[in-house]
Each structure stands twice: as C-alpha cells, then as structure tokens.
C-alpha cells in the first residue's frame, strides 16, 4: 500500500507509524487573494502543496527503506495579504496572527518530538512572519531545525536565467506563477483572460517601497502571464525539486546537523 503523504488523510494508527523523532514535516503556507482574471485565488496554496506532494512522492519512491518519515501538514490557505486589501475578497491575516499560527504549529510539532521542519511558502506576504515565528521557536527549542523555501518565484529565475522572456518571470500572476499553475492545474488557468504585460513603474530595487498592490496594477496581476507555458512550468517544478532534494539529502547525510554541530561528524 502506498504511504500517505497528507497528515489530514491519516488515521491514528497510520500516524503512529509515521510520526517519530526521525520524521520530517512539511508545512505549506499560501494565501487567498486576487491573482488577476486568469488564475485562481488559491494559487499561492495550490502550487506549493502540489510541489510538496511531487517531491515527497519521489523521495518515498526512490528511498522506500529510508530511516526518515515524511509527511505534509494541512495547508494554510490564508496569509498576510493586507497589501492586496483593495481587491475584492482578499482574505488576510494580521502579521501578529500569522506569526502566532506558525509558532503554534511549530510548537505542536516540537511537543510531538518532530524537530525537522521544511516550510514551503507560496506567498511573499508570509516571508516576514515565517522568519519571526521560526526564530522565536528556534530560541525556544535549540535542537529544532526549521528551514524554508521562501520565495520560489525568485529562485527559479536565479537558477535558470534563460527560462523566462520578461522580467525574469516575476510578477503577481506573472510568467513564472502562471507557468507553474499551467503545469500543476491547467484546468484552473484561463490564459485568454491574462493581461499582455504589466511591469510596474518603480524607481529601482536599491531602496524598497512599501506599496499597496492597487498602486501597481488595476487587475491584481503584474508581469507577463501571456508568456507562460506548460513547459516553463515543468522546468520550474524540476528546478525546485532538485533544490529541495539536494537540501534534504545533505541534511539527512549530516543527521540534520549543521555549522559547529557538525565538527564531530566524520
């Protein structure tokens, strides 16, 4: 029988067989907000959850006798989206709420002796709360290892500078995000309704502006989603899978120790 990946689908007996101090928990964080007329509100949750399932499925398939157990926690479908509040049906948590939710989930894992955690984040507004919560829990549980794939939409363009046509794939519902959704859930993508190209007029990257998203676009989307393709989406998945698998393999090899804690390892 195939191993279940999702904690929410396991019964108590299955949880007993999966959860121990060698378990590695995946936390998926998303949002619920406008992504333009061509992508669903749940894009920031749908893609990272499916990415996590693909990665874990391949880990289990290729390492059936691994001493580590892997599972995915129920996806968090809301995030910090206050910068999107001018758009209809933005469902946003306060920064303090999001920090508390992440802290409470991490604390619950630690109390169950799960000290190896990888967060797969799908939304830029979650980045600051993830860092605050993770550092607070690391201070509380010094032996806990908390890692995060923080901003996949930036990382893929850095890993392959030839994959995208416009703006290095960036944008909200842009070339990268639309490609990713086309590869994962093409039934949810209405590419005919996507804008041609919306590149916000900003004074550069050296100084950060704390804008509201309605100052950048009237549609909820930016970037060049019309340049998206299934092929680009599959390459995005391949890049991210390689990154995550390389990280997990290195961490497993060091027994999830790093820095000065590895000095005594052979």
C-alpha positions as CSV (number, residue, x, y, z in Angstrom):
1,X,0.0,0.0,0.0
2,X,1.3,3.5,-0.9
3,X,2.3,5.6,2.0
4,X,0.0,8.5,2.7
5,X,1.7,11.9,2.4
6,X,-1.0,14.2,4.0
7,X,-1.5,14.2,7.7
8,X,-5.1,15.1,7.3
9,X,-5.8,11.8,5.4
10,X,-4.1,9.6,8.0
11,X,-5.9,7.7,10.8
12,X,-4.4,7.4,14.3
13,X,-2.7,4.1,13.6
14,X,-1.1,5.4,10.5
15,X,0.1,8.5,12.4
16,X,1.8,6.2,15.0
17,X,3.8,4.6,12.2
18,X,4.8,7.8,10.6
19,X,5.4,10.3,13.5
20,X,8.6,9.9,15.5
21,X,11.8,11.8,16.1
22,X,13.1,10.9,12.6
23,X,10.0,12.4,10.9
24,X,10.4,15.4,8.6
25,X,7.4,17.6,8.5
26,X,6.5,19.8,5.5
27,X,4.5,23.0,6.2
28,X,2.8,24.6,3.2
29,X,1.8,28.3,3.5
30,X,-0.3,30.1,1.0
31,X,-2.8,32.9,0.7
32,X,-6.3,33.7,-0.6
33,X,-6.2,36.8,-2.9
34,X,-6.8,38.1,-6.4
35,X,-4.2,36.8,-9.0
36,X,-5.8,38.5,-12.0
37,X,-8.6,37.3,-14.3
38,X,-6.6,34.2,-15.3
39,X,-5.5,32.5,-12.1
40,X,-7.5,31.3,-9.0
41,X,-7.5,33.0,-5.7
42,X,-5.7,29.9,-4.1
43,X,-2.7,29.8,-6.5
44,X,-0.3,30.5,-3.6
45,X,-1.6,27.4,-1.8
46,X,-2.3,25.1,-4.8
47,X,1.1,25.2,-6.4
48,X,3.3,24.7,-3.3
49,X,1.1,21.9,-1.9
50,X,1.3,20.0,-5.2
51,X,5.0,20.7,-5.4
52,X,5.4,19.2,-1.9
53,X,3.4,16.2,-2.9
54,X,5.5,15.6,-6.0
55,X,8.8,16.0,-4.1
56,X,7.7,13.7,-1.2
57,X,6.3,11.2,-3.6
58,X,9.6,10.9,-5.4
59,X,11.5,10.7,-2.1
60,X,9.4,7.8,-0.9
61,X,9.5,6.1,-4.3
62,X,13.3,6.3,-4.6
63,X,14.1,5.7,-1.0
64,X,11.5,3.2,0.2
65,X,13.6,1.9,3.1
66,X,14.7,5.4,4.4
67,X,15.0,5.8,8.1
68,X,13.2,9.1,7.8
69,X,9.4,9.5,7.5
70,X,8.0,12.4,5.6
71,X,4.5,14.0,5.7
72,X,2.7,17.2,4.8
73,X,0.7,19.2,7.3
74,X,-2.7,20.6,6.3
75,X,-2.1,23.6,4.0
76,X,-2.5,27.0,5.5
77,X,-4.8,28.7,2.9
78,X,-4.6,32.2,4.3
79,X,-1.6,34.5,4.7
80,X,-0.7,38.2,5.3
81,X,-2.3,39.9,2.3
82,X,-3.0,43.4,3.7
83,X,-1.3,44.9,0.7
84,X,-4.0,43.3,-1.5
85,X,-6.9,44.6,0.6
86,X,-8.2,47.0,-2.2
87,X,-9.1,43.9,-4.3
88,X,-12.3,42.1,-3.8
89,X,-12.4,39.0,-1.5
90,X,-8.8,39.3,-0.2
91,X,-8.8,37.2,2.9
92,X,-5.9,38.4,5.0
93,X,-4.5,37.6,8.4
94,X,-2.7,40.2,10.5
95,X,1.0,39.9,10.9
96,X,0.6,39.0,14.6
97,X,-2.0,36.4,13.8
98,X,0.2,34.7,11.1
99,X,3.2,34.7,13.4
100,X,1.1,33.1,16.2
101,X,-0.3,30.5,13.8
102,X,3.2,29.5,12.6
103,X,4.6,29.5,16.1
104,X,1.7,27.3,17.4
105,X,2.1,24.8,14.6
106,X,5.9,24.6,15.1
107,X,5.4,24.3,18.9
108,X,2.9,21.5,18.4
109,X,5.4,19.6,16.2
110,X,8.1,20.1,18.8
111,X,5.9,18.7,21.5
112,X,5.4,15.6,19.4
113,X,9.2,15.3,19.1
114,X,9.3,16.4,15.5
115,X,12.3,18.7,15.3
116,X,12.9,18.7,11.5
117,X,10.7,21.0,9.5
118,X,10.7,22.4,6.0
119,X,8.3,25.2,5.1
120,X,7.2,25.6,1.5
121,X,6.0,29.1,1.1
122,X,3.8,30.3,-1.7
123,X,3.2,34.0,-0.8
124,X,5.5,37.0,-0.4
125,X,3.5,38.4,2.5
126,X,4.3,35.4,4.6
127,X,8.1,35.8,4.5
128,X,8.4,38.2,7.4
129,X,6.0,36.2,9.7
130,X,7.9,33.0,8.8
131,X,11.2,34.5,9.9
132,X,9.8,35.9,13.2
133,X,8.0,32.7,14.1
134,X,10.9,30.5,13.2
135,X,13.4,32.5,15.1
136,X,11.2,32.5,18.2
137,X,10.7,28.7,18.1
138,X,14.4,28.2,17.4
139,X,15.1,30.2,20.6
140,X,12.6,28.0,22.5
141,X,13.8,24.7,21.1
142,X,17.5,25.0,20.2
143,X,17.6,21.5,18.7
144,X,14.8,22.2,16.3
145,X,15.8,22.6,12.6
146,X,13.5,24.9,10.7
147,X,14.2,25.6,7.0
148,X,12.1,27.4,4.4
149,X,11.8,27.5,0.6
150,X,11.0,31.2,1.0
151,X,10.4,32.7,-2.5
152,X,10.4,30.1,-5.2
153,X,9.3,32.6,-7.8
154,X,12.6,34.5,-7.4
155,X,14.7,31.4,-7.0
156,X,13.8,29.7,-10.3
157,X,14.9,32.8,-12.3
158,X,18.2,32.8,-10.5
159,X,18.8,29.1,-11.1
160,X,17.9,29.3,-14.8
161,X,18.4,32.7,-16.3
162,X,17.2,31.5,-19.7
163,X,13.8,30.2,-18.8
164,X,11.7,33.4,-18.9
165,X,11.1,36.0,-21.5
166,X,10.1,39.0,-19.4
167,X,11.2,40.5,-16.1
168,X,12.9,37.2,-15.1
169,X,9.5,35.6,-14.8
170,X,8.5,37.9,-11.9
171,X,5.1,39.3,-11.3
172,X,1.9,38.5,-9.3
173,X,0.2,36.0,-11.5
174,X,3.1,36.7,-13.9
175,X,5.1,34.5,-16.3
176,X,6.5,32.2,-13.6
177,X,3.4,31.8,-11.4
178,X,1.1,31.3,-14.4
179,X,3.5,28.7,-15.9
180,X,3.6,26.9,-12.6
181,X,-0.2,26.7,-12.4
182,X,-0.4,25.6,-16.0
183,X,1.8,22.6,-15.2
184,X,0.0,21.7,-12.0
185,X,-3.6,22.6,-12.6
186,X,-4.2,23.7,-16.2
187,X,-7.9,23.4,-15.6
188,X,-7.8,26.5,-13.3
189,X,-5.9,28.7,-15.8
190,X,-7.8,31.0,-18.2
191,X,-4.8,32.2,-20.2
192,X,-7.1,34.1,-22.7
193,X,-8.1,36.4,-19.9
194,X,-4.5,37.2,-18.8
195,X,-3.1,40.7,-19.4
196,X,-0.4,41.1,-22.0
197,X,2.2,42.7,-19.8
198,X,2.1,44.9,-16.7
199,X,5.6,46.0,-15.4
200,X,5.1,48.5,-12.6
201,X,7.0,51.8,-12.9
202,X,9.2,51.7,-9.9
203,X,12.4,53.7,-9.2
204,X,14.6,50.7,-8.9
205,X,15.5,47.9,-6.5
206,X,18.1,49.5,-4.2
207,X,15.5,51.2,-2.0
208,X,12.4,49.3,-1.0
209,X,9.0,50.9,-1.4
210,X,6.2,49.5,0.8
211,X,3.4,49.9,-1.7
212,X,-0.2,48.8,-1.8
213,X,-0.8,46.5,-4.7
214,X,-3.5,48.7,-6.1
215,X,-0.8,51.3,-6.8
216,X,0.9,48.8,-9.2
217,X,-2.0,47.2,-11.1
218,X,-5.7,47.6,-11.6
219,X,-6.2,43.9,-12.4
220,X,-4.5,42.2,-9.5
221,X,-1.8,40.8,-11.8
222,X,1.6,42.0,-12.9
223,X,4.3,40.6,-15.1
224,X,3.8,38.9,-18.4
225,X,1.5,35.9,-18.0
226,X,0.8,35.6,-21.7
227,X,4.5,34.4,-22.0
228,X,3.7,31.4,-19.7
229,X,3.7,27.8,-20.8
230,X,3.4,24.3,-19.5
231,X,7.0,23.6,-20.5
232,X,8.2,26.5,-18.4
233,X,6.0,25.3,-15.5
234,X,7.6,21.8,-15.7
235,X,11.0,23.4,-15.7
236,X,10.1,25.4,-12.6
237,X,9.0,22.1,-10.9
238,X,12.2,20.4,-11.9
239,X,14.4,23.2,-10.6
240,X,12.6,23.4,-7.2
241,X,12.6,19.6,-6.9
242,X,16.3,19.5,-7.4
243,X,16.9,22.3,-4.9
244,X,14.7,20.7,-2.2
245,X,16.0,17.1,-2.8
246,X,19.6,18.4,-2.6
247,X,18.9,20.1,0.6
248,X,17.2,17.1,2.2
249,X,19.9,14.7,1.1
250,X,22.6,16.9,2.6
251,X,20.7,17.3,5.8
252,X,20.0,13.6,6.1
253,X,23.6,12.9,5.5
254,X,24.6,15.1,8.4
255,X,21.7,13.8,10.6
256,X,20.2,17.3,10.3
257,X,23.1,19.0,12.0
258,X,25.0,22.0,10.5
259,X,27.5,24.6,11.4
260,X,29.7,23.9,14.5
261,X,27.4,21.0,15.4
262,X,29.0,19.0,12.5
263,X,32.5,19.4,13.8
264,X,32.5,15.9,15.3
265,X,30.9,14.2,12.3
266,X,33.0,12.1,10.0
